[in-house]
């Protein structure tokens, strides 16, 4: 599980779904995310790019554990609803 410590606050990513996105030169969203460009940024691996140089699209919530105030920040895409992005 990926997490960060920011002062006294601990933030933990709780993944619901992670989808590998292969590089596609025709995609306007990932045009500059070539495998070569991704390899030049080592900290992306393995949490944001896999060994096949695919971007990892993550649907997740964040658990924010602040002293006296634990909370969950949800992206509101959960509840196992059908998603058009996953349809063939």
SERO-4910 file (N, C-alpha, C, O; in steps of 0.05 Angstrom, whole numbers):
BEGIN
 pado doro    nc1    nc2    nc3   cac1   cac2   cac3    cc1    cc2    cc3    oc1    oc2    oc3
  Unk    A     17    -24      0      0      0      0     18     25      0     37     27     16
  Unk    A     12     44    -17     28     68    -20     19     88      1     -5     92      6
  Unk    A     38    100     15     32    120     35     53    141     37     75    138     28
  Unk    A     45    163     50     63    186     55     60    196     83     39    193     95
  Unk    A     82    206     94     81    219    120     87    249    115    107    256    103
  Unk    A     68    266    123     71    295    120     69    307    148     46    311    158
  Unk    A     91    312    160     91    321    188     79    300    206     87    277    205
  Unk    A     58    307    221     44    288    239     22    274    225      8    257    237
  Unk    A     18    279    199     -4    267    184      6    244    167     25    247    152
  Unk    A     -8    221    169     -2    198    152    -24    195    131    -47    196    138
  Unk    A    -16    193    106    -35    190     84    -30    163     70     -7    157     63
  Unk    A    -51    147     67    -49    121     56    -69    118     33    -92    124     35
  Unk    A    -59    109     10    -76    105    -14    -89     77    -11    -75     57     -7
  Unk    A   -115     76    -14   -130     51    -13   -142     47    -41   -161     60    -49
  Unk    A   -129     28    -55   -136     24    -84   -161      7    -86   -163    -15    -74
  Unk    A   -180     17   -102   -203      1   -110   -198    -14   -136   -205    -37   -139
  Unk    A   -186      0   -155   -181    -12   -181   -156      1   -193   -153     26   -191
  Unk    A   -139    -15   -206   -116     -4   -219   -115    -16   -247   -117    -41   -250
  Unk    A   -113      1   -268   -114     -8   -295    -89      0   -309    -82     24   -310
  Unk    A    -74    -19   -321    -50    -12   -337    -58      0   -364    -75    -12   -378
  Unk    A    -46     22   -371    -52     36   -396    -28     34   -414     -8     48   -408
  Unk    A    -28     18   -435     -5     16   -452     -1     42   -468    -20     57   -473
  Unk    A     24     47   -475     30     71   -491     17     69   -519     19     48   -532
  Unk    A      4     91   -527     -9     92   -553     -2    119   -565    -12    140   -556
  Unk    A     15    119   -585     24    144   -598      0    162   -607      3    186   -608
  Unk    A    -23    150   -613    -46    165   -623    -62    178   -601    -78    195   -607
  Unk    A    -57    170   -576    -73    181   -554    -64    209   -547    -41    213   -541
  Unk    A    -83    229   -547    -75    256   -540    -69    259   -510    -56    277   -502
  Unk    A    -79    240   -494    -75    242   -465    -47    234   -456    -36    245   -437
  Unk    A    -36    215   -470    -10    204   -463     12    209   -483     33    195   -483
  Unk    A      8    227   -501     27    232   -524     56    235   -515     73    224   -529
  Unk    A     61    248   -493     89    253   -485     99    231   -466    122    232   -458
  Unk    A     81    213   -458     89    192   -439     99    168   -454     89    145   -451
  Unk    A    120    172   -470    132    150   -484    147    132   -464    154    141   -443
  Unk    A    151    107   -472    167     90   -454    194    102   -447    204     99   -424
  Unk    A    207    115   -466    233    127   -461    231    150   -440    248    152   -422
  Unk    A    210    167   -443    206    189   -425    200    179   -397    209    190   -377
  Unk    A    184    157   -395    177    146   -369    202    134   -355    205    138   -331
  Unk    A    219    121   -370    243    109   -358    262    130   -347    279    124   -330
  Unk    A    260    154   -357    278    176   -348    269    187   -321    282    204   -309
  Unk    A    246    177   -310    236    186   -285    234    162   -266    212    151   -264
  Unk    A    255    154   -253    256    129   -238    236    126   -216    227    104   -210
  Unk    A    228    149   -203    209    147   -180    181    138   -189    165    131   -171
  Unk    A    175    138   -215    149    129   -224    145     99   -220    123     89   -217
  Unk    A    168     84   -220    167     55   -218    169     46   -189    185     57   -174
  Unk    A    154     27   -180    133     11   -192    105     21   -186     86      8   -195
  Unk    A    102     43   -172     76     52   -162     58     65   -184     34     63   -182
  Unk    A     71     78   -204     55     92   -224     59     82   -252     44     89   -270
  Unk    A     80     66   -256     86     54   -282     97     26   -276    113     22   -258
  Unk    A     87      6   -292     97    -22   -287    121    -29   -303    132    -12   -318
  Unk    A    131    -53   -301    155    -62   -315    152    -61   -346    172    -60   -360
  Unk    A    127    -62   -356    122    -61   -384    119    -32   -394    110    -27   -416
  Unk    A    127    -13   -377    125     16   -383     96     24   -389     91     42   -406
  Unk    A     77     12   -375     49     20   -377     42     38   -354     49     32   -331
  Unk    A     28     61   -360     19     78   -338     -2     63   -322    -18     47   -333
  Unk    A     -3     66   -296    -22     53   -279    -44     73   -270    -39     89   -252
  Unk    A    -67     71   -282    -90     87   -275   -101     76   -250   -108     53   -248
  Unk    A   -103     93   -229   -112     84   -203   -138     97   -195   -141    122   -196
  Unk    A   -158     81   -187   -182     90   -175   -179     84   -145   -177     61   -138
  Unk    A   -178    104   -129   -172    100   -101   -184    121    -83   -193    142    -92
  Unk    A   -183    115    -57   -190    135    -36   -164    140    -21   -145    125    -23
  Unk    A   -164    161     -5   -141    167     12   -150    167     41   -169    180     48
  Unk    A   -136    152     57   -140    152     86   -121    173     97    -97    170     95
  Unk    A   -132    193    109   -116    215    121   -118    212    151   -139    217    163
  Unk    A    -96    205    163    -95    200    192    -80    223    206    -56    222    209
  Unk    A    -95    244    213    -84    267    226    -90    264    256   -109    251    264
  Unk    A    -73    275    273    -77    272    302   -106    281    310   -113    304    307
  Unk    A   -121    262    320   -148    268    329   -169    271    307   -192    277    313
  Unk    A   -161    267    282   -180    271    260   -174    251    237   -163    259    216
  Unk    A   -181    226    240   -178    207    218   -201    212    198   -224    214    207
  Unk    A   -195    212    172   -216    215    152   -209    201    127   -186    195    122
  Unk    A   -229    196    110   -225    184     84   -234    203     63   -256    214     63
  Unk    A   -216    208     44   -223    225     20   -228    206     -3   -210    192    -12
  Unk    A   -254    205    -11   -262    186    -32   -267    201    -58   -277    224    -58
  Unk    A   -259    189    -80   -262    202   -106   -290    198   -118   -295    208   -140
  Unk    A   -307    185   -104   -335    181   -112   -339    165   -137   -358    170   -152
  Unk    A   -321    146   -142   -325    128   -165   -328     99   -156   -328     81   -173
  Unk    A   -331     95   -130   -332     68   -119   -359     54   -122   -374     59   -141
  Unk    A   -365     37   -103   -389     22   -101   -393      1   -123   -415     -7   -129
  Unk    A   -371     -7   -136   -372    -28   -157   -392    -21   -179   -404    -40   -190
  Unk    A   -396      4   -185   -414     12   -207   -401      5   -234   -376      5   -236
  Unk    A   -417      0   -254   -406     -4   -281   -392     22   -291   -403     44   -286
  Unk    A   -370     19   -304   -355     43   -314   -350     40   -344   -341     19   -353
  Unk    A   -357     60   -359   -353     59   -388   -324     55   -396   -319     44   -417
  Unk    A   -305     65   -380   -277     62   -387   -268     33   -388   -249     26   -401
  Unk    A   -283     15   -374   -275    -13   -372   -289    -30   -394   -283    -53   -397
  Unk    A   -307    -18   -409   -320    -33   -430   -303    -35   -454   -288    -16   -461
  Unk    A   -304    -58   -468   -287    -63   -491   -294    -46   -513   -282    -48   -535
***
